[in-house]
Amino acid sequence: MLSFNIPNMTCGGCAKSVTKALLSVDPQARIETDPPTRKVKVQSTVDERAFLEVLSEAGYPHEQ
């Protein structure tokens, strides 16, 4: 399972945008978002770099 810290994900609307972006990479991915902690978990066989790229393009870059 992949885990991302998304500082810009502050509300449910943001979480929907993040989910939509991630699903564009892998429509079969299982995604859990938690806006209060700004964490996203993704279960997928797709390479992590593809998700990082689409998150950045959507305005929700991952931070270590």
HUPEMO-V278538 format. One record per residue. N is the residue number from 0. RES is the residue in three letters. SS is DSSP state (H for helix, E for strand, - for the rest). PSI is psi in radians with two decimals (NA if undefined). OMEGA is omega in degrees with one decimal (999 if undefined). Layout:
N_RES_SS_PSI_OMEGA, N_RES_SS_PSI_OMEGA
This chain:
0_MET_-_2.37_178.0, 1_LEU_E_2.60_178.5, 2_SER_E_2.33_-178.6, 3_PHE_E_2.52_173.5, 4_ASN_E_2.03_-175.4, 5_ILE_-_1.59_-176.1, 6_PRO_-_-0.52_-177.9, 7_ASN_-_-0.10_-179.0, 8_MET_-_1.63_-172.3, 9_THR_-_-0.12_-175.8, 10_CYS_-_3.08_179.4, 11_GLY_H_-0.63_177.8, 12_GLY_H_-0.72_176.8, 13_CYS_H_-0.76_-179.5, 14_ALA_H_-0.68_177.3, 15_LYS_H_-0.73_178.9, 16_SER_H_-0.73_178.6, 17_VAL_H_-0.80_179.5, 18_THR_H_-0.79_179.7, 19_LYS_H_-0.76_179.4, 20_ALA_H_-0.79_-179.2, 21_LEU_H_-0.68_179.5, 22_LEU_H_-0.39_177.2, 23_SER_H_-0.42_177.2, 24_VAL_H_-0.78_-178.6, 25_ASP_-_1.71_-179.3, 26_PRO_-_-0.31_-179.3, 27_GLN_-_-0.03_-177.2, 28_ALA_-_2.56_172.1, 29_ARG_E_2.15_-173.1, 30_ILE_E_2.32_174.8, 31_GLU_E_2.15_177.1, 32_THR_E_2.55_178.2, 33_ASP_E_1.48_-177.4, 34_PRO_-_-0.69_179.9, 35_PRO_-_-0.63_179.7, 36_THR_-_-0.11_-179.6, 37_ARG_-_0.57_-179.4, 38_LYS_E_2.52_175.1, 39_VAL_E_2.34_174.6, 40_LYS_E_2.38_-178.0, 41_VAL_E_2.22_173.8, 42_GLN_E_1.98_-175.2, 43_SER_-_2.80_175.2, 44_THR_-_-0.06_179.6, 45_VAL_-_2.58_-178.5, 46_ASP_-_2.45_-178.5, 47_GLU_H_-0.62_-177.3, 48_ARG_H_-0.61_178.7, 49_ALA_H_-0.70_178.4, 50_PHE_H_-0.73_178.9, 51_LEU_H_-0.71_-179.3, 52_GLU_H_-0.82_-178.3, 53_VAL_H_-0.59_176.1, 54_LEU_H_-0.75_179.1, 55_SER_H_-0.78_179.4, 56_GLU_H_-0.58_-179.0, 57_ALA_-_-0.09_179.6, 58_GLY_-_0.28_180.0, 59_TYR_-_1.14_-177.9, 60_PRO_-_2.55_176.9, 61_HIS_-_2.48_175.3, 62_GLU_-_2.45_179.2, 63_GLN_-_NA_999
